[in-house]
């Protein structure tokens, strides 16, 4: 051990935020598909366990599936896992209109979770006068309960919440255990996104070596 000692970064939580280039035409096709699906199922957003959008033989869906798989590969490469990992994707559309939101939650039985933003309102919030309005944003919360209680200025633990303001063409990927909250949409325009889970296909190779 050196005189300065060893610094260990313990229990990191990695969130990948990525802009997908050339997304515009795919977004138009995805929005049209989702709006058509919603015409026959008004509970499309809450019936997330019914069906799997990412298995549809639709060109824009296939494009998105490829983008998601590439993002998952890059996520695992960043973690330097060092062995083959196999997974399946389960995805569902979300249509958030004025006042719609998602309670704080995580995604059990999955390894990673994510969202791709198809359409995000351009207009500002039309209700509420507070300066801290975060219409349609998504917030992630420190999984270490109360870790910020004794944090001081410049301490990396001081912020227990991380918020992303969505934009069309953005994909987010995070550990499925991470609690997150989708703020109410305060715009007249609907916000369309596609959420997904990365479910591992089990292998005994995933078992850690016991120390």
C-alpha positions as CSV (number, residue, x, y, z in Angstrom):
1,X,0.0,0.0,0.0
2,X,1.3,3.5,-0.9
3,X,1.8,6.2,1.7
4,X,-1.3,7.9,0.4
5,X,-3.4,4.8,1.0
6,X,-6.0,3.3,-1.3
7,X,-9.2,5.1,-2.3
8,X,-12.2,2.9,-3.2
9,X,-15.3,4.1,-4.9
10,X,-17.9,2.0,-3.3
11,X,-21.3,1.0,-4.6
12,X,-21.5,3.3,-7.7
13,X,-24.8,3.8,-9.5
14,X,-24.2,4.3,-13.2
15,X,-26.8,6.1,-15.4
16,X,-26.2,6.3,-19.1
17,X,-27.6,9.4,-21.0
18,X,-27.2,9.2,-24.7
19,X,-28.5,11.2,-27.7
20,X,-29.4,8.9,-30.7
21,X,-28.4,10.6,-34.0
22,X,-30.8,10.6,-36.9
23,X,-33.8,9.8,-34.7
24,X,-36.2,12.3,-36.3
25,X,-37.9,10.0,-39.0
26,X,-38.1,7.1,-36.6
27,X,-39.7,9.3,-33.9
28,X,-42.5,10.3,-36.4
29,X,-43.2,6.6,-37.2
30,X,-43.0,5.5,-33.5
31,X,-45.4,8.3,-32.5
32,X,-47.9,7.3,-35.2
33,X,-47.7,3.7,-34.2
34,X,-48.2,4.4,-30.5
35,X,-51.2,6.7,-31.2
36,X,-52.8,4.1,-33.3
37,X,-52.3,1.5,-30.6
38,X,-53.8,3.8,-28.0
39,X,-57.0,4.2,-30.1
40,X,-57.8,0.5,-29.4
41,X,-56.4,0.5,-25.8
42,X,-56.9,3.6,-23.7
43,X,-55.0,1.9,-20.9
44,X,-51.9,1.4,-23.1
45,X,-49.6,3.3,-20.7
46,X,-50.7,1.4,-17.6
47,X,-51.0,-2.1,-19.3
48,X,-47.2,-2.3,-19.5
49,X,-47.1,-6.0,-18.8
50,X,-49.5,-6.8,-21.7
51,X,-47.5,-7.5,-24.8
52,X,-44.0,-6.3,-25.7
53,X,-43.7,-3.3,-28.1
54,X,-40.1,-4.1,-28.9
55,X,-41.0,-7.4,-30.6
56,X,-43.2,-5.8,-33.2
57,X,-42.0,-6.3,-36.8
58,X,-42.1,-2.5,-37.5
59,X,-39.1,-0.8,-39.1
60,X,-39.0,2.0,-36.5
61,X,-39.4,-0.5,-33.6
62,X,-36.6,-2.6,-35.1
63,X,-34.4,0.6,-35.3
64,X,-35.1,1.4,-31.7
65,X,-34.5,-2.2,-30.6
66,X,-31.1,-2.0,-32.3
67,X,-30.3,1.3,-30.5
68,X,-31.3,-0.1,-27.1
69,X,-29.2,-3.3,-27.6
70,X,-26.2,-1.2,-28.6
71,X,-26.7,1.0,-25.5
72,X,-26.9,-2.1,-23.3
73,X,-23.7,-3.4,-24.8
74,X,-21.9,-0.1,-24.2
75,X,-23.2,0.0,-20.6
76,X,-21.8,-3.5,-19.8
77,X,-18.5,-2.6,-21.6
78,X,-18.3,0.5,-19.3
79,X,-18.6,-1.8,-16.3
80,X,-15.9,-4.1,-17.7
81,X,-18.0,-7.2,-16.9
82,X,-15.5,-9.3,-18.9
83,X,-17.8,-12.2,-19.9
84,X,-20.8,-12.8,-22.2
85,X,-24.1,-11.6,-21.0
86,X,-27.4,-12.5,-22.7
87,X,-30.7,-10.6,-22.2
88,X,-34.1,-10.0,-23.6
89,X,-35.9,-6.7,-23.9
90,X,-39.4,-6.0,-22.8
91,X,-40.8,-2.6,-23.8
92,X,-44.0,-0.6,-23.5
93,X,-45.2,2.9,-24.7
94,X,-46.1,5.8,-22.4
95,X,-48.4,8.6,-23.5
96,X,-48.5,11.3,-20.8
97,X,-51.0,14.1,-21.2
98,X,-51.8,17.1,-19.1
99,X,-51.4,16.1,-15.4
100,X,-50.1,12.6,-16.1
101,X,-47.2,11.4,-14.0
102,X,-45.6,8.1,-12.7
103,X,-45.2,7.5,-8.9
104,X,-41.8,6.8,-7.5
105,X,-41.0,3.2,-8.4
106,X,-38.3,0.7,-9.6
107,X,-38.5,-2.2,-11.9
108,X,-38.4,-5.6,-10.1
109,X,-37.2,-8.8,-11.9
110,X,-35.0,-6.8,-14.3
111,X,-31.3,-6.0,-14.4
112,X,-31.4,-2.7,-16.2
113,X,-34.3,-0.3,-17.1
114,X,-34.5,2.6,-19.5
115,X,-36.6,5.0,-21.5
116,X,-36.4,6.4,-25.0
117,X,-38.1,9.8,-25.6
118,X,-40.1,9.9,-28.8
119,X,-41.9,13.3,-28.4
120,X,-41.4,15.9,-25.8
121,X,-43.6,19.1,-25.5
122,X,-41.9,22.2,-26.8
123,X,-44.3,24.6,-24.9
124,X,-43.6,25.6,-21.3
125,X,-45.8,24.5,-18.5
126,X,-49.2,26.4,-18.6
127,X,-50.2,25.8,-15.0
128,X,-48.4,26.5,-11.8
129,X,-46.3,29.6,-11.0
130,X,-43.4,28.1,-9.0
131,X,-39.9,28.6,-10.6
132,X,-38.9,25.0,-9.8
133,X,-41.5,23.4,-12.0
134,X,-40.1,20.3,-13.8
135,X,-42.9,19.4,-16.2
136,X,-42.4,15.9,-17.6
137,X,-38.9,15.5,-16.1
138,X,-37.6,12.3,-14.6
139,X,-35.8,12.2,-11.3
140,X,-33.7,9.5,-9.8
141,X,-33.0,9.0,-6.1
142,X,-30.0,8.0,-4.2
143,X,-30.6,4.3,-3.2
144,X,-28.6,4.7,0.0
145,X,-31.3,6.1,2.2
146,X,-30.4,9.3,4.0
147,X,-26.8,9.3,2.7
148,X,-27.0,13.0,2.3
149,X,-28.0,13.8,5.9
150,X,-24.5,14.9,7.0
151,X,-23.2,16.1,3.6
152,X,-21.5,19.5,3.4
153,X,-20.7,21.8,0.5
154,X,-18.7,20.0,-2.3
155,X,-19.5,16.6,-0.8
156,X,-20.7,14.4,-3.7
157,X,-23.4,13.0,-1.5
158,X,-25.2,16.3,-1.0
159,X,-27.7,15.9,-3.8
160,X,-30.0,12.9,-3.1
161,X,-31.9,13.6,-6.4
162,X,-30.7,13.7,-10.0
163,X,-33.2,15.1,-12.6
164,X,-33.1,14.9,-16.4
165,X,-35.2,17.1,-18.6
166,X,-36.2,14.8,-21.5
167,X,-35.8,15.7,-25.2
168,X,-36.7,13.7,-28.3
169,X,-34.0,11.3,-29.3
170,X,-32.7,10.8,-25.8
171,X,-32.2,7.3,-24.3
172,X,-31.6,6.7,-20.6
173,X,-30.3,3.4,-19.1
174,X,-30.0,2.7,-15.4
175,X,-29.9,-0.2,-12.8
176,X,-33.5,-1.5,-12.4
177,X,-33.3,-1.1,-8.7
178,X,-33.0,2.7,-8.9
179,X,-36.1,4.5,-7.7
180,X,-37.3,7.2,-10.1
181,X,-40.3,9.5,-10.5
182,X,-41.8,11.1,-13.6
183,X,-43.0,14.6,-12.9
184,X,-46.5,15.6,-14.0
185,X,-46.8,16.9,-17.6
186,X,-48.0,20.5,-17.2
187,X,-48.2,21.1,-20.9
188,X,-51.2,20.8,-23.3
189,X,-49.0,18.7,-25.6
190,X,-48.6,15.0,-24.9
191,X,-45.3,13.4,-24.1
192,X,-44.6,10.1,-25.7
193,X,-41.8,7.7,-24.6
194,X,-41.0,4.0,-24.7
195,X,-39.8,2.4,-21.5
196,X,-38.0,-0.9,-21.4
197,X,-36.5,-3.5,-19.1
198,X,-33.4,-5.6,-19.7
199,X,-34.1,-9.0,-18.4
200,X,-31.1,-11.4,-18.1
201,X,-31.2,-14.9,-19.6
202,X,-29.7,-16.8,-16.7
203,X,-26.3,-18.4,-16.8
204,X,-24.3,-19.9,-14.0
205,X,-21.4,-17.7,-15.3
206,X,-23.2,-14.8,-13.6
207,X,-22.5,-16.2,-10.1
208,X,-19.7,-14.3,-8.3
209,X,-16.6,-16.0,-7.0
210,X,-16.9,-16.3,-3.2
211,X,-14.0,-14.6,-1.3
